[in-house]
Amino acid sequence: MTKKVTPYRDSDLGKKEQVTQMFDTISGNYDGLNRVISFGIDVRWRKRVVALLRKKKPQNILDIATGTGDLAINLVKTGASEIVGLDISPGMLAVGEKKVQKKKLHNTIKMIVGDSENLPFPDSSFDGITVAFGVRNFENLEKGLSEIYRVLRPSGTFVVLETSVPSKSPYKQGYAFYCNQILPRIGKFFSKDDSAYQYLSESAAVFPHGENFNNILQKIGFIGIQNKPQTFGVASIYIATK
């Protein structure tokens, strides 16, 4: 990133600890607020991630920054027999675990607390790895991506869903107004944490999206990199292979 953005500017904690604190705080409101903020379009984006991975017929999948488990639950439709949802926030995972149990998917999905930059798995452990709206929260982006590369099997598929910034008018101007003026106010109204959705807006703005992110993936060692902009460029799906 060209600029370091953290949730709490006055905190002495590192970004990783601040992100954990932030998501623990907003975990109870996260799902509902996300639907409001994205107008429900994030559901469609996740379905596209699942459709892309389903074609690869993975036996096991790691969903990093799984949060409350939405993508991990959707990934059951790929046919994978084992799905691991990993997140740094126990609060988010607790919400996700309830959803997994309610859907009776506990034999397929395992939710664990873990650090994306120090993954607790041997080399070449997973056929597929996904991250939805999580890579911009990595404290060290290249270290996190290198860990993902390490635990992905050769020929395995890595899929990232992340926010991006539209480059064409009038979407660029509309997106900036929404992120700077509307999104933080919605977040402040619904959430106990005034800083959380300001951070999510700011972190999206500085994330190296598009070709810049493609170049980082290539630097790590990934091949066959594709970038698929979504909904006027407000998000992107990145696909890469080890």
TORTIFI-959077 format. One record per residue (C-alpha): residue in one letter; chain; x, y, z. Coordinates in pm, 1 decimal. Example, Ala and Ser with C-alpha at 12.3 -4.5 7.8 and 13.67 -1.06 7.14 Angstrom:
<rec><res>A</res><chain>A</chain><u>1230.0</u><v>-450.0</v><w>780.0</w></rec>
<rec><res>S</res><chain>A</chain><u>1367.0</u><v>-106.0</v><w>714.0</w></rec>
***
This chain:
<rec><res>M</res><chain>A</chain><u>0.0</u><v>0.0</v><w>0.0</w></rec>
<rec><res>T</res><chain>A</chain><u>115.0</u><v>353.9</v><w>-64.5</w></rec>
<rec><res>K</res><chain>A</chain><u>-22.3</u><v>468.6</v><w>270.7</w></rec>
<rec><res>K</res><chain>A</chain><u>-58.9</u><v>281.3</v><w>597.6</w></rec>
<rec><res>V</res><chain>A</chain><u>-416.5</u><v>294.5</v><w>724.0</w></rec>
<rec><res>T</res><chain>A</chain><u>-522.2</u><v>156.8</v><w>1062.9</w></rec>
<rec><res>P</res><chain>A</chain><u>-861.5</u><v>145.2</v><w>1236.3</w></rec>
<rec><res>Y</res><chain>A</chain><u>-761.3</u><v>351.6</v><w>1540.3</w></rec>
<rec><res>R</res><chain>A</chain><u>-520.9</u><v>635.5</v><w>1470.9</w></rec>
<rec><res>D</res><chain>A</chain><u>-449.9</u><v>709.6</v><w>1836.7</w></rec>
<rec><res>S</res><chain>A</chain><u>-380.6</u><v>348.4</v><w>1931.6</w></rec>
<rec><res>D</res><chain>A</chain><u>-34.3</u><v>218.2</v><w>2018.0</w></rec>
<rec><res>L</res><chain>A</chain><u>-128.0</u><v>-128.4</v><w>1890.9</w></rec>
<rec><res>G</res><chain>A</chain><u>-7.0</u><v>-260.9</v><w>1556.6</w></rec>
<rec><res>K</res><chain>A</chain><u>-244.1</u><v>-290.6</v><w>1262.5</w></rec>
<rec><res>K</res><chain>A</chain><u>-302.3</u><v>-662.5</v><w>1320.6</w></rec>
<rec><res>E</res><chain>A</chain><u>-410.4</u><v>-608.9</v><w>1679.9</w></rec>
<rec><res>Q</res><chain>A</chain><u>-626.0</u><v>-310.6</v><w>1585.6</w></rec>
<rec><res>V</res><chain>A</chain><u>-801.5</u><v>-506.2</v><w>1310.3</w></rec>
<rec><res>T</res><chain>A</chain><u>-872.4</u><v>-789.2</v><w>1555.5</w></rec>
<rec><res>Q</res><chain>A</chain><u>-1015.8</u><v>-543.6</v><w>1808.2</w></rec>
<rec><res>M</res><chain>A</chain><u>-1226.6</u><v>-372.5</v><w>1541.0</w></rec>
<rec><res>F</res><chain>A</chain><u>-1383.3</u><v>-689.8</v><w>1403.5</w></rec>
<rec><res>D</res><chain>A</chain><u>-1446.9</u><v>-829.2</v><w>1751.8</w></rec>
<rec><res>T</res><chain>A</chain><u>-1636.2</u><v>-508.0</v><w>1829.5</w></rec>
<rec><res>I</res><chain>A</chain><u>-1854.2</u><v>-499.5</v><w>1516.3</w></rec>
<rec><res>S</res><chain>A</chain><u>-1903.7</u><v>-876.9</v><w>1477.1</w></rec>
<rec><res>G</res><chain>A</chain><u>-2263.1</u><v>-875.2</v><w>1599.0</w></rec>
<rec><res>N</res><chain>A</chain><u>-2371.0</u><v>-614.3</v><w>1343.2</w></rec>
<rec><res>Y</res><chain>A</chain><u>-2135.7</u><v>-706.9</v><w>1059.6</w></rec>
<rec><res>D</res><chain>A</chain><u>-2361.0</u><v>-923.2</v><w>840.3</w></rec>
<rec><res>G</res><chain>A</chain><u>-2663.6</u><v>-696.7</v><w>843.7</w></rec>
<rec><res>L</res><chain>A</chain><u>-2462.4</u><v>-381.9</v><w>798.7</w></rec>
<rec><res>N</res><chain>A</chain><u>-2271.6</u><v>-532.6</v><w>506.4</w></rec>
<rec><res>R</res><chain>A</chain><u>-2596.5</u><v>-608.2</v><w>325.2</w></rec>
<rec><res>V</res><chain>A</chain><u>-2705.2</u><v>-246.5</v><w>372.4</w></rec>
<rec><res>I</res><chain>A</chain><u>-2374.0</u><v>-92.6</v><w>268.7</w></rec>
<rec><res>S</res><chain>A</chain><u>-2330.0</u><v>-306.6</v><w>-44.9</w></rec>
<rec><res>F</res><chain>A</chain><u>-2701.9</u><v>-308.3</v><w>-133.7</w></rec>
<rec><res>G</res><chain>A</chain><u>-2675.5</u><v>-688.3</v><w>-122.2</w></rec>
<rec><res>I</res><chain>A</chain><u>-2445.1</u><v>-703.2</v><w>-424.4</w></rec>
<rec><res>D</res><chain>A</chain><u>-2170.3</u><v>-869.8</v><w>-219.2</w></rec>
<rec><res>V</res><chain>A</chain><u>-2384.9</u><v>-1186.1</v><w>-216.3</w></rec>
<rec><res>R</res><chain>A</chain><u>-2365.1</u><v>-1200.3</v><w>-595.7</w></rec>
<rec><res>W</res><chain>A</chain><u>-1990.7</u><v>-1145.7</v><w>-593.4</w></rec>
<rec><res>R</res><chain>A</chain><u>-1937.8</u><v>-1436.7</v><w>-354.9</w></rec>
<rec><res>K</res><chain>A</chain><u>-2147.3</u><v>-1661.6</v><w>-578.8</w></rec>
<rec><res>R</res><chain>A</chain><u>-1912.7</u><v>-1578.4</v><w>-866.6</w></rec>
<rec><res>V</res><chain>A</chain><u>-1611.4</u><v>-1675.1</v><w>-655.2</w></rec>
<rec><res>V</res><chain>A</chain><u>-1777.3</u><v>-2009.7</v><w>-580.5</w></rec>
<rec><res>A</res><chain>A</chain><u>-1859.4</u><v>-2066.3</v><w>-948.0</w></rec>
<rec><res>L</res><chain>A</chain><u>-1497.9</u><v>-2001.7</v><w>-1048.7</w></rec>
<rec><res>L</res><chain>A</chain><u>-1361.0</u><v>-2242.5</v><w>-789.7</w></rec>
<rec><res>R</res><chain>A</chain><u>-1623.1</u><v>-2509.6</v><w>-857.8</w></rec>
<rec><res>K</res><chain>A</chain><u>-1475.1</u><v>-2556.3</v><w>-1205.8</w></rec>
<rec><res>K</res><chain>A</chain><u>-1144.8</u><v>-2662.1</v><w>-1045.2</w></rec>
<rec><res>K</res><chain>A</chain><u>-1310.3</u><v>-2941.9</v><w>-841.9</w></rec>
<rec><res>P</res><chain>A</chain><u>-1107.8</u><v>-2878.8</v><w>-522.8</w></rec>
<rec><res>Q</res><chain>A</chain><u>-1104.3</u><v>-3144.2</v><w>-252.1</w></rec>
<rec><res>N</res><chain>A</chain><u>-1020.1</u><v>-2898.8</v><w>23.9</w></rec>
<rec><res>I</res><chain>A</chain><u>-1033.2</u><v>-2519.9</v><w>53.3</w></rec>
<rec><res>L</res><chain>A</chain><u>-891.5</u><v>-2264.3</v><w>294.3</w></rec>
<rec><res>D</res><chain>A</chain><u>-1100.3</u><v>-1947.3</v><w>332.5</w></rec>
<rec><res>I</res><chain>A</chain><u>-877.9</u><v>-1683.0</v><w>489.7</w></rec>
<rec><res>A</res><chain>A</chain><u>-1030.3</u><v>-1383.9</v><w>672.6</w></rec>
<rec><res>T</res><chain>A</chain><u>-1349.1</u><v>-1588.7</v><w>673.1</w></rec>
<rec><res>G</res><chain>A</chain><u>-1516.7</u><v>-1348.7</v><w>915.6</w></rec>
<rec><res>T</res><chain>A</chain><u>-1868.2</u><v>-1471.3</v><w>989.0</w></rec>
<rec><res>G</res><chain>A</chain><u>-1829.6</u><v>-1754.7</v><w>740.1</w></rec>
<rec><res>D</res><chain>A</chain><u>-2048.8</u><v>-1642.2</v><w>448.2</w></rec>
<rec><res>L</res><chain>A</chain><u>-1801.7</u><v>-1744.8</v><w>179.9</w></rec>
<rec><res>A</res><chain>A</chain><u>-1695.2</u><v>-2063.7</v><w>360.9</w></rec>
<rec><res>I</res><chain>A</chain><u>-2058.9</u><v>-2173.5</v><w>374.5</w></rec>
<rec><res>N</res><chain>A</chain><u>-2112.2</u><v>-2091.4</v><w>7.3</w></rec>
<rec><res>L</res><chain>A</chain><u>-1797.9</u><v>-2286.5</v><w>-86.0</w></rec>
<rec><res>V</res><chain>A</chain><u>-1974.7</u><v>-2610.0</v><w>10.7</w></rec>
<rec><res>K</res><chain>A</chain><u>-2131.1</u><v>-2582.1</v><w>-336.2</w></rec>
<rec><res>T</res><chain>A</chain><u>-1789.3</u><v>-2647.2</v><w>-493.9</w></rec>
<rec><res>G</res><chain>A</chain><u>-1815.4</u><v>-3006.7</v><w>-377.3</w></rec>
<rec><res>A</res><chain>A</chain><u>-1508.2</u><v>-2980.3</v><w>-153.5</w></rec>
<rec><res>S</res><chain>A</chain><u>-1510.8</u><v>-3232.7</v><w>129.4</w></rec>
<rec><res>E</res><chain>A</chain><u>-1313.7</u><v>-3009.3</v><w>367.2</w></rec>
<rec><res>I</res><chain>A</chain><u>-1335.8</u><v>-2632.9</v><w>411.9</w></rec>
<rec><res>V</res><chain>A</chain><u>-1134.6</u><v>-2444.1</v><w>672.1</w></rec>
<rec><res>G</res><chain>A</chain><u>-1244.0</u><v>-2093.3</v><w>765.5</w></rec>
<rec><res>L</res><chain>A</chain><u>-960.5</u><v>-1898.5</v><w>929.1</w></rec>
<rec><res>D</res><chain>A</chain><u>-984.4</u><v>-1555.6</v><w>1089.4</w></rec>
<rec><res>I</res><chain>A</chain><u>-792.1</u><v>-1345.0</v><w>1337.2</w></rec>
<rec><res>S</res><chain>A</chain><u>-1109.8</u><v>-1230.5</v><w>1513.8</w></rec>
<rec><res>P</res><chain>A</chain><u>-1265.9</u><v>-1471.6</v><w>1766.0</w></rec>
<rec><res>G</res><chain>A</chain><u>-1577.0</u><v>-1254.6</v><w>1772.0</w></rec>
<rec><res>M</res><chain>A</chain><u>-1639.9</u><v>-1290.2</v><w>1399.4</w></rec>
<rec><res>L</res><chain>A</chain><u>-1569.7</u><v>-1663.6</v><w>1413.4</w></rec>
<rec><res>A</res><chain>A</chain><u>-1819.0</u><v>-1710.5</v><w>1696.3</w></rec>
<rec><res>V</res><chain>A</chain><u>-2091.9</u><v>-1566.8</v><w>1472.9</w></rec>
<rec><res>G</res><chain>A</chain><u>-1975.7</u><v>-1785.4</v><w>1184.4</w></rec>
<rec><res>E</res><chain>A</chain><u>-1967.0</u><v>-2098.7</v><w>1397.1</w></rec>
<rec><res>K</res><chain>A</chain><u>-2333.1</u><v>-2048.8</v><w>1489.7</w></rec>
<rec><res>K</res><chain>A</chain><u>-2425.3</u><v>-2026.2</v><w>1121.1</w></rec>
<rec><res>V</res><chain>A</chain><u>-2226.6</u><v>-2340.2</v><w>1039.8</w></rec>
<rec><res>Q</res><chain>A</chain><u>-2398.2</u><v>-2532.9</v><w>1319.6</w></rec>
<rec><res>K</res><chain>A</chain><u>-2741.5</u><v>-2404.6</v><w>1219.2</w></rec>
<rec><res>K</res><chain>A</chain><u>-2688.1</u><v>-2526.5</v><w>863.1</w></rec>
<rec><res>K</res><chain>A</chain><u>-2549.4</u><v>-2857.6</v><w>993.9</w></rec>
<rec><res>L</res><chain>A</chain><u>-2226.3</u><v>-2814.8</v><w>801.7</w></rec>
<rec><res>H</res><chain>A</chain><u>-1990.7</u><v>-2880.8</v><w>1094.5</w></rec>
<rec><res>N</res><chain>A</chain><u>-1866.7</u><v>-3204.1</v><w>933.8</w></rec>
<rec><res>T</res><chain>A</chain><u>-1745.8</u><v>-3008.5</v><w>629.3</w></rec>
<rec><res>I</res><chain>A</chain><u>-1652.2</u><v>-2665.5</v><w>764.2</w></rec>
<rec><res>K</res><chain>A</chain><u>-1401.9</u><v>-2608.8</v><w>1043.6</w></rec>
<rec><res>M</res><chain>A</chain><u>-1363.2</u><v>-2257.0</v><w>1184.9</w></rec>
<rec><res>I</res><chain>A</chain><u>-1028.6</u><v>-2170.4</v><w>1345.8</w></rec>
<rec><res>V</res><chain>A</chain><u>-854.9</u><v>-1863.8</v><w>1487.2</w></rec>
<rec><res>G</res><chain>A</chain><u>-538.7</u><v>-1792.5</v><w>1293.7</w></rec>
<rec><res>D</res><chain>A</chain><u>-304.5</u><v>-1532.4</v><w>1147.8</w></rec>
<rec><res>S</res><chain>A</chain><u>-299.0</u><v>-1499.7</v><w>769.4</w></rec>
<rec><res>E</res><chain>A</chain><u>68.1</u><v>-1403.7</v><w>784.0</w></rec>
<rec><res>N</res><chain>A</chain><u>164.6</u><v>-1715.3</v><w>983.0</w></rec>
<rec><res>L</res><chain>A</chain><u>-65.3</u><v>-1991.7</v><w>861.1</w></rec>
<rec><res>P</res><chain>A</chain><u>-70.2</u><v>-2303.6</v><w>1083.3</w></rec>
<rec><res>F</res><chain>A</chain><u>-53.1</u><v>-2552.1</v><w>794.3</w></rec>
<rec><res>P</res><chain>A</chain><u>220.7</u><v>-2749.9</v><w>617.7</w></rec>
<rec><res>D</res><chain>A</chain><u>338.4</u><v>-2657.1</v><w>269.0</w></rec>
<rec><res>S</res><chain>A</chain><u>107.1</u><v>-2748.2</v><w>-18.8</w></rec>
<rec><res>S</res><chain>A</chain><u>-195.9</u><v>-2827.6</v><w>199.3</w></rec>
<rec><res>F</res><chain>A</chain><u>-491.2</u><v>-2691.9</v><w>-2.7</w></rec>
<rec><res>D</res><chain>A</chain><u>-632.0</u><v>-2726.4</v><w>-354.7</w></rec>
<rec><res>G</res><chain>A</chain><u>-798.8</u><v>-2386.5</v><w>-330.9</w></rec>
<rec><res>I</res><chain>A</chain><u>-760.3</u><v>-2074.4</v><w>-118.4</w></rec>
<rec><res>T</res><chain>A</chain><u>-999.0</u><v>-1780.3</v><w>-103.2</w></rec>
<rec><res>V</res><chain>A</chain><u>-998.8</u><v>-1438.8</v><w>59.8</w></rec>
<rec><res>A</res><chain>A</chain><u>-1305.6</u><v>-1213.1</v><w>46.0</w></rec>
<rec><res>F</res><chain>A</chain><u>-1257.0</u><v>-853.6</v><w>157.9</w></rec>
<rec><res>G</res><chain>A</chain><u>-959.2</u><v>-948.5</v><w>370.9</w></rec>
<rec><res>V</res><chain>A</chain><u>-627.2</u><v>-891.4</v><w>193.6</w></rec>
<rec><res>R</res><chain>A</chain><u>-641.9</u><v>-515.6</v><w>249.7</w></rec>
<rec><res>N</res><chain>A</chain><u>-642.3</u><v>-587.1</v><w>624.6</w></rec>
<rec><res>F</res><chain>A</chain><u>-311.0</u><v>-775.6</v><w>611.5</w></rec>
<rec><res>E</res><chain>A</chain><u>-44.8</u><v>-593.3</v><w>811.1</w></rec>
<rec><res>N</res><chain>A</chain><u>219.1</u><v>-708.9</v><w>563.8</w></rec>
<rec><res>L</res><chain>A</chain><u>52.0</u><v>-780.6</v><w>229.5</w></rec>
<rec><res>E</res><chain>A</chain><u>343.6</u><v>-957.6</v><w>62.5</w></rec>
<rec><res>K</res><chain>A</chain><u>410.7</u><v>-1174.1</v><w>368.1</w></rec>
<rec><res>G</res><chain>A</chain><u>46.2</u><v>-1280.4</v><w>378.9</w></rec>
<rec><res>L</res><chain>A</chain><u>41.4</u><v>-1360.5</v><w>7.2</w></rec>
<rec><res>S</res><chain>A</chain><u>367.3</u><v>-1555.4</v><w>40.6</w></rec>
<rec><res>E</res><chain>A</chain><u>211.5</u><v>-1767.0</v><w>316.3</w></rec>
<rec><res>I</res><chain>A</chain><u>-89.3</u><v>-1834.3</v><w>92.6</w></rec>
<rec><res>Y</res><chain>A</chain><u>145.4</u><v>-1937.6</v><w>-188.2</w></rec>
<rec><res>R</res><chain>A</chain><u>328.4</u><v>-2170.9</v><w>51.8</w></rec>
<rec><res>V</res><chain>A</chain><u>22.5</u><v>-2364.7</v><w>169.3</w></rec>
<rec><res>L</res><chain>A</chain><u>-138.9</u><v>-2384.1</v><w>-176.2</w></rec>
<rec><res>R</res><chain>A</chain><u>-72.5</u><v>-2703.2</v><w>-369.9</w></rec>
<rec><res>P</res><chain>A</chain><u>102.8</u><v>-2686.2</v><w>-709.1</w></rec>
<rec><res>S</res><chain>A</chain><u>-161.0</u><v>-2606.8</v><w>-975.1</w></rec>
<rec><res>G</res><chain>A</chain><u>-393.3</u><v>-2496.8</v><w>-693.9</w></rec>
<rec><res>T</res><chain>A</chain><u>-618.2</u><v>-2192.9</v><w>-737.5</w></rec>
<rec><res>F</res><chain>A</chain><u>-615.1</u><v>-1871.2</v><w>-536.0</w></rec>
<rec><res>V</res><chain>A</chain><u>-921.1</u><v>-1644.0</v><w>-562.2</w></rec>
<rec><res>V</res><chain>A</chain><u>-945.1</u><v>-1298.9</v><w>-407.1</w></rec>
<rec><res>L</res><chain>A</chain><u>-1257.2</u><v>-1083.5</v><w>-385.0</w></rec>
<rec><res>E</res><chain>A</chain><u>-1166.8</u><v>-732.0</v><w>-282.9</w></rec>
<rec><res>T</res><chain>A</chain><u>-1292.3</u><v>-376.8</v><w>-312.8</w></rec>
<rec><res>S</res><chain>A</chain><u>-1138.3</u><v>-154.4</v><w>-577.7</w></rec>
<rec><res>V</res><chain>A</chain><u>-1181.6</u><v>199.4</v><w>-703.0</w></rec>
<rec><res>P</res><chain>A</chain><u>-1367.9</u><v>270.2</v><w>-1029.0</w></rec>
<rec><res>S</res><chain>A</chain><u>-1155.1</u><v>454.2</v><w>-1285.5</w></rec>
<rec><res>K</res><chain>A</chain><u>-1428.5</u><v>583.6</v><w>-1517.1</w></rec>
<rec><res>S</res><chain>A</chain><u>-1666.0</u><v>876.2</v><w>-1470.2</w></rec>
<rec><res>P</res><chain>A</chain><u>-1925.0</u><v>913.8</v><w>-1326.3</w></rec>
<rec><res>Y</res><chain>A</chain><u>-1868.5</u><v>594.2</v><w>-1124.4</w></rec>
<rec><res>K</res><chain>A</chain><u>-1536.5</u><v>721.0</v><w>-988.1</w></rec>
<rec><res>Q</res><chain>A</chain><u>-1692.7</u><v>1038.8</v><w>-846.5</w></rec>
<rec><res>G</res><chain>A</chain><u>-2000.9</u><v>857.6</v><w>-717.6</w></rec>
<rec><res>Y</res><chain>A</chain><u>-1790.1</u><v>593.5</v><w>-546.2</w></rec>
<rec><res>A</res><chain>A</chain><u>-1571.1</u><v>856.6</v><w>-378.2</w></rec>
<rec><res>F</res><chain>A</chain><u>-1874.7</u><v>1044.7</v><w>-248.0</w></rec>
<rec><res>Y</res><chain>A</chain><u>-2035.8</u><v>727.4</v><w>-117.1</w></rec>
<rec><res>C</res><chain>A</chain><u>-1721.0</u><v>603.8</v><w>56.8</w></rec>
<rec><res>N</res><chain>A</chain><u>-1623.3</u><v>939.9</v><w>207.1</w></rec>
<rec><res>Q</res><chain>A</chain><u>-1963.3</u><v>1077.3</v><w>303.5</w></rec>
<rec><res>I</res><chain>A</chain><u>-2226.0</u><v>803.4</v><w>319.4</w></rec>
<rec><res>L</res><chain>A</chain><u>-2056.7</u><v>479.9</v><w>426.5</w></rec>
<rec><res>P</res><chain>A</chain><u>-1894.7</u><v>610.8</v><w>748.1</w></rec>
<rec><res>R</res><chain>A</chain><u>-2224.8</u><v>767.7</v><w>856.7</w></rec>
<rec><res>I</res><chain>A</chain><u>-2416.3</u><v>443.8</v><w>799.2</w></rec>
<rec><res>G</res><chain>A</chain><u>-2150.0</u><v>253.6</v><w>990.5</w></rec>
<rec><res>K</res><chain>A</chain><u>-2152.8</u><v>501.8</v><w>1276.5</w></rec>
<rec><res>F</res><chain>A</chain><u>-2531.4</u><v>485.6</v><w>1300.9</w></rec>
<rec><res>F</res><chain>A</chain><u>-2552.8</u><v>105.9</v><w>1310.9</w></rec>
<rec><res>S</res><chain>A</chain><u>-2224.1</u><v>10.9</v><w>1474.9</w></rec>
<rec><res>K</res><chain>A</chain><u>-2080.8</u><v>55.8</v><w>1823.9</w></rec>
<rec><res>D</res><chain>A</chain><u>-1745.3</u><v>141.1</v><w>1665.7</w></rec>
<rec><res>D</res><chain>A</chain><u>-1732.6</u><v>487.0</v><w>1508.4</w></rec>
<rec><res>S</res><chain>A</chain><u>-1391.0</u><v>423.8</v><w>1350.4</w></rec>
<rec><res>A</res><chain>A</chain><u>-1455.5</u><v>85.7</v><w>1189.7</w></rec>
<rec><res>Y</res><chain>A</chain><u>-1634.4</u><v>183.2</v><w>871.7</w></rec>
<rec><res>Q</res><chain>A</chain><u>-1420.1</u><v>493.1</v><w>825.6</w></rec>
<rec><res>Y</res><chain>A</chain><u>-1122.8</u><v>256.3</v><w>825.8</w></rec>
<rec><res>L</res><chain>A</chain><u>-1288.0</u><v>13.9</v><w>583.8</w></rec>
<rec><res>S</res><chain>A</chain><u>-1351.3</u><v>302.2</v><w>344.7</w></rec>
<rec><res>E</res><chain>A</chain><u>-999.1</u><v>442.9</v><w>374.0</w></rec>
<rec><res>S</res><chain>A</chain><u>-829.4</u><v>102.8</v><w>344.2</w></rec>
<rec><res>A</res><chain>A</chain><u>-1022.4</u><v>30.7</v><w>23.7</w></rec>
<rec><res>A</res><chain>A</chain><u>-909.6</u><v>362.5</v><w>-123.4</w></rec>
<rec><res>V</res><chain>A</chain><u>-537.1</u><v>295.5</v><w>-71.9</w></rec>
<rec><res>F</res><chain>A</chain><u>-534.4</u><v>-75.9</v><w>-156.7</w></rec>
<rec><res>P</res><chain>A</chain><u>-320.2</u><v>-151.8</v><w>-467.1</w></rec>
<rec><res>H</res><chain>A</chain><u>-608.4</u><v>-281.4</v><w>-678.9</w></rec>
<rec><res>G</res><chain>A</chain><u>-618.1</u><v>-385.1</v><w>-1043.0</w></rec>
<rec><res>E</res><chain>A</chain><u>-287.9</u><v>-410.9</v><w>-1228.8</w></rec>
<rec><res>N</res><chain>A</chain><u>-93.3</u><v>-310.3</v><w>-917.9</w></rec>
<rec><res>F</res><chain>A</chain><u>-226.9</u><v>-610.1</v><w>-726.4</w></rec>
<rec><res>N</res><chain>A</chain><u>-168.4</u><v>-834.6</v><w>-1027.8</w></rec>
<rec><res>N</res><chain>A</chain><u>197.3</u><v>-728.7</v><w>-1022.0</w></rec>
<rec><res>I</res><chain>A</chain><u>230.1</u><v>-815.0</v><w>-652.4</w></rec>
<rec><res>L</res><chain>A</chain><u>79.8</u><v>-1160.4</v><w>-711.5</w></rec>
<rec><res>Q</res><chain>A</chain><u>327.1</u><v>-1213.9</v><w>-995.5</w></rec>
<rec><res>K</res><chain>A</chain><u>615.9</u><v>-1104.1</v><w>-772.4</w></rec>
<rec><res>I</res><chain>A</chain><u>515.5</u><v>-1364.8</v><w>-512.3</w></rec>
<rec><res>G</res><chain>A</chain><u>528.1</u><v>-1635.7</v><w>-781.2</w></rec>
<rec><res>F</res><chain>A</chain><u>167.7</u><v>-1682.0</v><w>-892.1</w></rec>
<rec><res>I</res><chain>A</chain><u>95.1</u><v>-1744.4</v><w>-1259.9</w></rec>
<rec><res>G</res><chain>A</chain><u>-210.8</u><v>-1728.3</v><w>-1484.7</w></rec>
<rec><res>I</res><chain>A</chain><u>-326.9</u><v>-1414.0</v><w>-1307.9</w></rec>
<rec><res>Q</res><chain>A</chain><u>-666.2</u><v>-1272.8</v><w>-1407.1</w></rec>
<rec><res>N</res><chain>A</chain><u>-847.7</u><v>-964.2</v><w>-1281.0</w></rec>
<rec><res>K</res><chain>A</chain><u>-1225.6</u><v>-945.9</v><w>-1322.7</w></rec>
<rec><res>P</res><chain>A</chain><u>-1376.7</u><v>-606.1</v><w>-1224.7</w></rec>
<rec><res>Q</res><chain>A</chain><u>-1725.3</u><v>-626.5</v><w>-1072.0</w></rec>
<rec><res>T</res><chain>A</chain><u>-2017.1</u><v>-379.3</v><w>-1078.9</w></rec>
<rec><res>F</res><chain>A</chain><u>-1859.4</u><v>-74.5</v><w>-1248.9</w></rec>
<rec><res>G</res><chain>A</chain><u>-1524.1</u><v>-150.0</v><w>-1085.5</w></rec>
<rec><res>V</res><chain>A</chain><u>-1622.8</u><v>-112.4</v><w>-719.0</w></rec>
<rec><res>A</res><chain>A</chain><u>-1481.8</u><v>-462.0</v><w>-653.7</w></rec>
<rec><res>S</res><chain>A</chain><u>-1258.3</u><v>-708.5</v><w>-833.4</w></rec>
<rec><res>I</res><chain>A</chain><u>-1215.4</u><v>-1084.5</v><w>-841.4</w></rec>
<rec><res>Y</res><chain>A</chain><u>-854.7</u><v>-1195.0</v><w>-886.9</w></rec>
<rec><res>I</res><chain>A</chain><u>-769.5</u><v>-1550.1</v><w>-992.6</w></rec>
<rec><res>A</res><chain>A</chain><u>-418.0</u><v>-1691.9</v><w>-976.6</w></rec>
<rec><res>T</res><chain>A</chain><u>-246.4</u><v>-2029.8</v><w>-989.0</w></rec>
<rec><res>K</res><chain>A</chain><u>56.4</u><v>-2176.2</v><w>-812.7</w></rec>
***
